[in-house]
Amino acid sequence: MIRTLWIVLSVSCMAVIVSEMAGLGILWSRGFLTARRLREVRDVFEPQEKETIARDAEAQPVLPSAQDVLRDRSMRVLSLNSLETDVGLLKAMLDSERTSLSAQNAAFQQQRAAFKAQLQQLTDETAVAAREQARGVLLALPPSEAVDRLMQLSVGEDVLLLREMPENKIALLLKQFVTAPEGETPAANAANAKAIADRRQRAQEIFKSINNGEPRNSIIRSALTNLQQGEGERPTAASNTPATTTR
């Protein structure tokens, strides 16, 4: 019984398969069964699967190709090279500007030093000319009036005026400093005792300064003092510099 049922079922399946194959053949021969129609049938029966595949395709990130990666790297290298070139040009411009400013500063300092030296020279020449003129006036005045003019100046100025005079004229003026004015009574001389003492003190100071080589001696001593101070400050500045430790 079971064997008979199995045979009937098998024959029915074979008949269905043969009929399906025959139907497909007839449809294919008449042009109703094409690849496009098969895709349409598949799309009708599988829409959800298609949408899922499409969403998965959209969700997946698009990886760049090797050509895109190479192009991006090339653009970055070119950008870095351009930036390096711009930085080099900017540095060259800054160096050139700094060199130009240094040269201008050096030229300005040189001109300033020359101008100051010229001003100092003009000042010295003016002072020398003024002393020469004042010395000529003193030589032309009587000794008593010359001493009165000298008393109105300082000791240093008196020394500058007297140093270039002849020795006999210097001696005459120094003698006039310690001599009481002629024509004055003893009472007037007593009243002017302080003035006479001041004149004698001035004569002593003038002679002492001339004997000591003033004012050149003071200038020389000042220069030596400045040199000694400069030499004394150099070791101090060197000692303040931190020492390098050798390991």
C-alpha positions in Angstrom: 0.0 0.0 0.0 2.7 2.4 1.0 4.7 1.5 -2.0 1.8 2.2 -4.3 1.2 5.6 -2.7 4.9 6.4 -3.1 4.8 5.5 -6.8 1.7 7.6 -7.4 3.3 10.6 -5.5 6.5 10.2 -7.5 4.6 10.0 -10.8 2.6 13.1 -9.9 5.8 15.1 -9.0 7.4 14.1 -12.2 4.3 15.1 -14.1 4.2 18.5 -12.4 7.9 19.0 -13.2 7.5 18.0 -16.8 4.4 20.3 -17.2 6.4 23.2 -15.6 9.3 22.6 -17.9 7.0 22.4 -20.8 5.2 25.6 -19.8 8.5 27.4 -19.3 9.6 26.2 -22.7 6.4 27.5 -24.4 6.7 30.9 -22.6 10.4 31.2 -23.6 9.7 30.3 -27.2 6.9 32.9 -27.4 9.1 35.6 -25.8 7.1 36.0 -22.6 10.0 34.6 -20.4 12.9 37.1 -20.6 15.6 38.2 -18.2 13.8 41.5 -17.6 10.6 39.7 -16.8 12.5 37.5 -14.4 14.0 40.5 -12.6 10.5 42.1 -12.3 9.1 38.9 -10.8 12.0 38.8 -8.4 11.5 42.4 -7.4 7.8 41.8 -6.8 8.4 38.8 -4.5 11.5 40.2 -2.8 11.0 44.0 -2.2 12.0 44.0 1.4 15.3 42.2 0.7 16.0 44.8 -2.0 15.4 47.7 0.3 17.5 46.1 3.0 20.4 45.7 0.6 20.0 49.3 -0.7 20.0 50.6 2.9 23.1 48.5 3.8 24.8 49.8 0.7 24.0 53.4 1.6 25.0 52.9 5.2 28.5 51.5 4.3 31.1 54.3 4.0 32.7 54.7 0.7 36.4 54.0 1.0 38.6 56.2 -1.0 40.5 54.7 -3.8 44.2 54.5 -4.1 44.2 57.2 -6.7 42.3 59.5 -4.4 44.7 58.8 -1.5 47.7 59.5 -3.8 46.1 62.7 -5.0 45.4 63.9 -1.4 48.9 63.1 -0.3 50.3 65.0 -3.3 48.2 68.0 -2.5 49.4 68.0 1.1 53.1 67.7 0.0 52.6 70.6 -2.4 50.9 72.7 0.3 53.8 72.0 2.7 56.4 72.9 0.0 54.6 76.1 -0.8 54.4 77.0 2.9 58.1 76.2 3.4 58.9 78.4 0.4 56.8 81.3 1.8 58.5 81.0 5.1 61.9 81.0 3.5 61.1 84.1 1.5 59.7 85.9 4.6 62.9 85.0 6.6 65.0 86.3 3.7 63.1 89.5 3.6 63.4 89.9 7.4 67.1 89.2 7.3 67.6 91.8 4.5 65.5 94.3 6.4 67.5 93.7 9.6 70.8 94.1 7.7 69.5 97.3 6.2 68.4 98.7 9.5 71.7 97.7 11.1 73.6 99.5 8.3 71.4 102.6 8.7 71.9 102.5 12.5 75.7 102.2 12.1 75.7 105.1 9.6 73.5 107.2 11.9 75.8 106.5 14.9 78.8 107.4 12.8 77.2 110.7 11.7 76.1 111.4 15.2 79.6 110.8 16.6 81.1 113.0 13.8 78.6 115.7 14.5 79.3 115.6 18.3 83.0 115.7 17.6 82.5 118.7 15.3 80.4 120.5 17.9 83.0 119.7 20.5 85.7 121.1 18.2 83.7 124.2 17.6 83.2 124.6 21.3 86.9 124.2 22.1 87.8 126.6 19.3 85.3 129.1 20.5 86.6 128.8 24.1 90.2 129.1 22.9 89.4 132.2 20.9 87.5 133.7 23.8 90.4 133.1 26.1 92.8 134.6 23.6 90.7 137.7 23.4 90.3 137.9 27.2 94.0 137.4 27.6 94.7 140.2 25.1 92.4 142.5 27.0 94.2 141.7 30.3 97.6 142.3 28.7 96.4 145.7 27.5 94.9 146.8 30.9 97.0 148.2 33.7 97.9 145.6 36.3 95.5 146.9 38.9 92.5 146.8 36.6 93.6 143.4 35.2 93.7 142.0 38.8 90.2 143.4 39.4 88.9 141.6 36.3 90.6 138.4 37.4 89.0 138.6 40.9 85.6 138.4 39.2 86.5 135.0 37.7 87.2 131.6 39.4 90.7 130.3 40.1 90.5 127.8 37.2 89.6 130.5 34.8 92.4 132.8 36.1 94.9 129.9 35.6 93.7 129.4 32.0 94.2 133.0 31.2 97.6 133.4 33.0 99.3 130.2 31.7 99.8 131.5 28.2 101.0 134.9 29.3 104.7 135.8 29.4 106.4 135.0 32.7 107.2 138.6 33.5 103.5 139.6 33.0 102.4 136.7 35.3 104.9 137.8 38.0 103.6 141.4 37.7 100.0 140.4 38.1 100.7 138.1 41.0 102.6 140.9 42.7 99.7 143.2 42.0 97.4 140.7 43.8 99.3 141.1 47.1 99.9 144.9 46.7 97.5 147.3 48.3 95.8 149.8 45.9 97.8 153.0 45.5 96.4 156.3 46.7 94.4 154.8 49.5 94.8 156.0 53.1 95.8 153.6 55.9 92.2 153.8 57.2 90.9 152.7 53.8 93.5 149.9 53.7 92.3 148.7 57.1 88.7 148.7 55.9 89.7 146.7 52.8 91.8 144.2 54.8 89.5 141.4 54.0 89.6 142.2 50.3 93.4 142.3 50.3 93.5 139.0 52.2 91.2 137.4 49.6 93.4 138.7 46.8 96.5 137.3 48.5 94.7 134.0 48.9 93.8 134.1 45.2 97.4 134.8 44.2 98.6 131.8 46.3 96.0 129.5 44.7 96.8 130.7 41.2 100.6 130.1 41.7 100.0 126.7 43.2 97.7 125.6 40.3 100.3 126.9 37.8 103.0 125.0 39.7 100.9 121.8 39.7 100.3 122.0 35.9 96.7 122.8 36.1 94.3 122.4 34.5 96.0 119.7 32.4 97.0 117.8 35.5 93.4 117.5 36.7 92.3 116.3 33.3 95.0 113.6 33.3 94.1 112.5 36.8 90.5 112.3 35.9 91.2 110.1 32.9 93.5 107.8 35.0 90.7 107.5 37.6 88.2 106.6 35.0 90.5 103.9 33.5 91.2 102.4 36.9 87.5 102.3 37.7 86.8 100.6 34.3 89.5 98.0 35.0 88.1 97.4 38.5 84.6 96.8 37.1 85.6 94.2 34.6 86.5 91.4 37.1 83.3 92.1 39.0 81.2 91.7 35.8 83.1 88.5 35.0 82.5 87.1 38.5 78.8 87.7 38.2 78.7 85.4 35.1 77.5 81.9 36.1 80.3 79.4 35.8 79.9 76.4 33.6 80.0 73.1 35.5 82.1 70.4 33.7 80.8 66.8 34.3 
